[in-house]
């Protein structure tokens, strides 16, 4: 369940990045996505 929530969170952030028109919003989104990925990684992230 926890892993499913993480994947959902990643998907939402990525979708927001993709639909964003503003370049600064895109950069912020990417930064947030990378931060989430690093901070939530627990060894077996995408398994």
Secondary structure, DSSP 8 states (H G I E B T S, - for coil): -HHHHHHHHHHHHHHHHHH---HHHHHHHHHHHHHHHHHH--S-TT-
